[in-house]
Amino acid sequence: MALVKAKRDELLEPLSAVSGIIERRHTLPILSNVLIDRADGVLSFLATDIEIQITARSALAAGAEGKPVTVGARKLVDILRALPEGAEVTLQQQDKRLQIKAGKSRFTLQTLPAEDFPRLAKPSGEVARFAVAQKALRRLLGLVQYAMAQQDIRYYLNGLLVLVEDQQLRLVATDGHRLAYAAMSLPASLPRLEVIVPRKTVLELSKLLADSEDEVKIELSSAQAAFSFGAVELVSKLVDGKFPDYTRVIPTTHKNRLLLERDVLRQSLQRAAILSNEKFRGVRWVLTDGSLKIVSSNAEQEEAQEELEIKYGGDALDIGFNVNYLLDVLNNVSAAEVECHFGDAASSALLQFPAEPDFKYVVMPMRI
């Protein structure tokens, strides 16, 4: 009896949802596999890399209850993708193999014992539980995730600070050169809990969340986080470390302020970036009464200059930034205007957006 008989997309959709976390090379061969299980008319696919575990389910009527089986995830995805749309697919267990049938096509994949497949437990002990709209969480992650570090020796920066306190959820990301902070209100008051969610989990979660009002249920403990939404459940270990005190990084006393159209500034920076130094990516902001000049140059002594007419009556200022850090925030926040706050040439700048009152972005200056 077939383990399952279903349309191609009914299998491909949940399988694609879980297979993104599977690395191409593993010391443990079973981690290249996906665990397929059928129980109570529900087919589930489970993948893990030991740090993250994703389960996606599909309600199917046709098929028999069978033993769980694990097969190579990439091969199964590639086979299903290569089949015609709407094809009727049968998965059948045969000894230590899984047979895939569709029309006159036949594929046989090697399996590994399901009992050897590692699983992560859900958060336990003191657990903070709350729910928000998928759309809201996806948007909040999009505001900050680009500021996370990548493979930094300070491992606690390779992730996202998630802080719940009272009726607020706060997300903070920093790589030591810039910091992004975003917050949203929660329906219920919660005791303070601070965790660091790994970078890979954040990126995977962003991909899987839908742009809908449907809920995502979140459970946070001191060691693990779980996110359940739609037919998907993601469980992740947390980064064990102390995140920097972000409140000390966000300037509160900068008196020099400047309001700009986000798109005008973004395009000026994109043009100036073309002739910036390829290694350091520096651009200078030269602020004077009524004028902002954005200047870049490179090792070939080529130079770009953009001048914007502005309403500015603050201190004259010549300050340098990594242009990529500025473009990152301007590309990821879709507000019409950006408000820039400056101290002096040695102080970090604060970027805020009137349309996003609960978002702040801090960028360190650089010497050019």
C-alpha positions in Angstrom: 0.0 0.0 0.0 1.3 3.5 -0.9 2.5 5.7 1.9 0.8 8.6 0.1 -0.8 9.5 -3.2 -1.0 13.2 -3.9 -0.7 16.0 -6.5 2.9 17.1 -7.0 2.4 20.5 -5.4 0.8 19.1 -2.3 4.1 17.4 -1.6 6.5 20.0 -3.0 5.1 22.9 -1.0 5.7 21.5 2.5 9.0 19.8 1.4 10.3 23.1 0.0 9.4 24.8 3.3 11.6 22.5 5.3 14.5 21.8 2.9 16.0 25.4 3.0 17.9 24.7 6.2 19.6 21.5 5.0 23.3 22.1 4.3 24.9 20.5 1.2 27.7 18.9 3.2 27.2 17.1 6.5 29.4 15.0 8.7 26.2 13.1 9.6 24.7 11.7 6.4 21.2 11.6 7.9 21.1 15.4 8.3 20.9 15.6 4.4 17.7 13.7 4.7 14.1 14.7 5.4 11.9 12.7 7.7 8.6 11.8 6.2 5.8 10.6 8.4 2.1 9.9 8.0 -0.3 9.8 10.9 -4.0 10.5 11.3 -4.4 11.5 7.6 -1.6 14.1 7.9 1.7 13.9 6.1 4.6 15.7 7.7 8.1 16.6 6.5 10.8 17.3 9.1 14.3 18.7 8.5 17.0 19.7 10.9 20.6 20.8 11.0 20.8 20.1 14.8 20.4 23.9 15.6 17.1 24.4 13.7 14.2 22.1 13.1 11.4 22.8 10.7 8.2 20.7 10.3 5.6 21.3 7.5 2.4 19.3 7.3 -0.1 18.5 4.6 -3.6 17.1 5.1 -4.0 14.2 2.7 -6.8 11.6 2.5 -5.2 9.0 0.1 -2.6 6.6 1.5 -1.9 4.3 4.4 -0.4 4.8 7.8 3.2 3.7 7.4 6.4 3.8 9.3 8.4 7.1 9.3 11.1 7.1 6.6 14.0 9.4 5.8 15.3 10.2 2.3 17.7 12.6 0.6 15.9 16.0 0.7 17.6 17.6 -2.2 17.0 14.6 -4.5 13.4 14.4 -3.6 12.9 18.1 -4.2 14.7 17.9 -7.5 12.6 14.9 -8.6 9.3 16.6 -7.7 10.3 19.9 -9.4 11.2 18.0 -12.6 7.7 16.3 -12.8 4.9 18.0 -14.7 2.6 20.4 -12.8 -0.5 18.7 -11.6 1.2 15.2 -11.8 -0.3 12.5 -9.5 2.6 11.3 -7.4 2.8 8.1 -5.3 5.3 7.5 -2.5 5.8 3.9 -1.6 8.1 2.2 1.0 9.9 -0.9 -0.2 12.3 -2.4 2.3 15.0 0.2 2.8 14.0 2.3 -0.2 11.4 4.8 -1.1 9.8 4.6 -4.6 8.4 7.6 -6.3 5.9 7.1 -9.1 4.3 9.6 -11.4 2.8 8.5 -14.8 5.4 6.4 -16.4 8.3 7.8 -14.3 9.9 5.7 -11.5 12.5 6.8 -9.0 14.0 4.7 -6.2 15.8 6.5 -3.3 17.9 5.1 -0.5 16.5 5.6 3.0 18.1 5.7 6.4 16.4 4.6 9.7 13.9 7.1 11.0 14.9 6.2 14.6 18.4 7.7 14.0 17.0 11.0 12.9 17.8 13.7 15.6 14.9 15.9 16.9 14.8 19.1 18.9 12.5 19.4 21.9 10.1 22.3 22.1 10.9 25.1 24.6 10.3 24.0 28.2 10.6 25.4 31.8 9.9 29.1 32.0 8.3 29.9 28.6 7.0 33.2 27.3 4.1 32.6 25.0 2.4 35.2 22.7 1.0 35.5 19.2 1.3 38.3 16.6 0.2 38.5 12.9 2.6 36.9 10.5 2.6 40.1 8.4 3.6 42.2 11.5 6.5 39.9 12.5 7.7 39.6 8.9 7.8 43.4 8.6 9.6 43.8 11.9 12.2 41.3 10.9 12.7 43.0 7.6 13.4 46.3 9.4 16.4 44.9 11.3 17.8 41.6 10.0 20.3 43.1 7.5 22.2 44.6 10.4 23.1 41.2 11.9 26.8 40.2 11.9 28.0 37.4 9.6 30.5 34.9 11.1 31.8 37.5 13.6 34.2 36.1 16.3 31.8 37.8 18.8 29.3 35.0 18.2 26.5 36.8 20.1 26.3 39.3 17.2 25.6 36.6 14.7 21.9 36.7 15.6 19.0 38.9 16.6 18.1 40.1 20.1 14.5 39.4 20.8 13.2 41.1 23.9 9.8 40.9 25.4 8.8 43.1 28.3 5.4 44.3 29.5 3.4 44.8 26.3 6.2 45.2 23.9 8.3 43.1 21.5 11.7 44.6 20.6 14.1 43.3 18.0 17.7 44.6 17.8 20.5 43.6 15.4 24.1 44.9 15.3 27.4 44.0 13.7 29.4 46.5 15.8 29.4 49.1 13.0 25.7 49.8 12.8 22.6 48.9 14.9 18.9 48.5 13.9 16.1 48.6 16.5 12.4 48.0 15.9 9.5 47.5 18.3 5.8 46.6 18.3 3.1 46.4 21.0 1.8 43.0 22.2 -1.8 42.2 23.2 -0.8 41.1 26.7 1.8 42.0 29.3 4.7 39.6 29.7 7.6 39.3 32.1 11.0 40.4 30.8 12.8 37.8 28.7 15.8 38.5 26.5 17.1 35.9 24.0 19.4 35.8 20.9 17.9 34.0 17.9 20.6 32.7 15.4 21.1 34.5 12.1 20.1 31.4 10.1 16.8 31.0 12.0 16.0 34.7 11.4 16.6 34.4 7.7 14.6 31.2 7.3 11.7 32.5 9.4 11.6 35.6 7.2 11.3 33.5 4.1 8.5 31.3 5.5 6.3 33.9 7.1 3.3 34.9 4.9 2.2 38.5 4.3 -1.1 37.8 6.0 -3.0 38.6 9.2 -2.9 34.9 10.2 -1.2 34.4 13.6 2.3 33.1 14.3 2.5 31.6 17.8 5.8 32.3 19.5 7.3 30.4 22.5 10.6 31.6 24.0 12.6 29.9 26.8 16.1 30.5 27.9 17.5 27.8 25.5 15.0 27.5 22.6 12.5 29.4 20.5 9.5 28.0 18.6 7.4 29.6 15.9 4.2 28.0 14.7 2.2 29.3 11.8 0.0 27.8 9.1 1.2 24.3 8.5 4.8 25.1 9.6 6.5 24.8 12.9 10.1 26.0 13.4 12.1 25.2 16.6 15.5 26.7 17.1 18.3 26.6 19.6 19.4 30.1 20.9 22.8 31.8 20.9 24.2 31.5 24.4 25.8 34.9 25.1 25.3 38.5 26.4 24.0 40.9 23.8 25.5 44.5 24.0 23.4 47.1 25.8 21.7 48.7 22.8 20.3 51.6 24.9 23.8 53.0 25.4 24.4 52.9 21.6 21.3 54.9 20.5 22.1 58.7 20.7 19.6 60.8 22.5 21.2 64.3 22.6 22.2 65.0 18.9 21.1 68.5 18.1 21.9 68.7 14.4 18.9 67.4 12.5 18.2 67.0 8.8 15.0 65.8 7.0 15.4 64.3 3.6 13.3 62.5 1.0 14.4 58.9 1.4 14.4 58.1 -2.3 16.4 61.2 -3.3 19.0 60.4 -0.7 19.2 56.8 -1.7 19.7 57.5 -5.4 22.4 60.1 -4.6 24.2 57.6 -2.4 23.9 54.9 -5.1 25.6 57.2 -7.6 28.3 58.3 -5.2 29.0 54.7 -4.3 30.1 53.9 -7.9 33.4 55.8 -7.4 33.9 54.9 -3.7 36.9 52.9 -2.6 36.0 49.2 -3.3 37.5 48.0 0.0 36.3 50.7 2.5 33.2 51.9 0.6 33.5 55.4 2.3 31.4 58.5 1.4 31.7 61.9 3.0 28.8 64.0 4.1 29.7 67.7 4.0 26.9 69.7 5.7 26.7 73.4 5.6 23.9 76.0 5.8 21.3 74.9 3.3 23.5 72.3 1.5 24.5 68.6 1.8 27.4 67.4 -0.4 28.0 63.7 -0.7 31.5 63.0 -1.9 33.4 59.8 -2.7 36.8 59.0 -4.2 38.9 55.9 -4.9 42.5 54.7 -5.2 42.5 55.8 -8.9 41.8 59.4 -7.7 38.4 59.4 -9.4 35.7 61.4 -7.6 32.0 61.7 -7.4 30.0 64.6 -5.8 26.3 64.9 -5.3 24.8 68.1 -3.9 21.3 68.4 -2.3 19.6 71.6 -1.4 18.3 71.1 2.2 16.7 73.0 5.1 19.6 72.9 7.6 20.8 75.5 10.0 22.9 73.3 12.3 26.7 73.0 12.8 28.9 72.7 9.7 30.0 69.1 9.6 32.3 66.8 7.5 31.6 63.2 8.4 32.3 59.9 6.7 30.2 56.7 6.5 30.3 53.3 4.9 27.9 53.8 2.0 26.6 50.2 2.2 25.4 50.7 5.7 23.4 53.7 4.7 22.0 52.0 1.6 21.0 48.9 3.6 18.6 50.9 5.8 17.2 53.1 2.9 16.6 49.9 0.8 14.8 48.1 3.7 12.6 50.8 5.1 10.0 52.1 2.6 9.0 55.4 4.4 8.9 58.5 2.3 11.2 60.6 4.5 14.3 60.0 6.7 15.4 62.2 9.6 19.2 62.2 10.2 20.5 63.3 13.6 24.2 64.2 14.0 26.5 65.1 16.9 30.1 65.8 15.7 32.3 64.1 13.1 33.4 61.5 15.7 29.8 60.6 16.9 27.5 58.0 15.4 24.5 59.2 13.4 20.9 58.3 14.2 18.5 57.7 11.3 14.8 57.7 12.0 11.7 57.7 9.8 8.6 59.8 10.8 6.4 57.0 9.3 8.1 54.4 11.5 8.2 55.9 15.0 9.3 52.6 16.6 12.4 52.1 14.4 15.9 53.5 14.9 19.1 53.0 13.0 22.5 54.0 14.3 25.6 54.1 12.1 29.2 54.6 13.2 31.2 57.2 11.4 34.4 56.3 9.5 37.6 58.2 8.8 38.1 59.0 5.2 
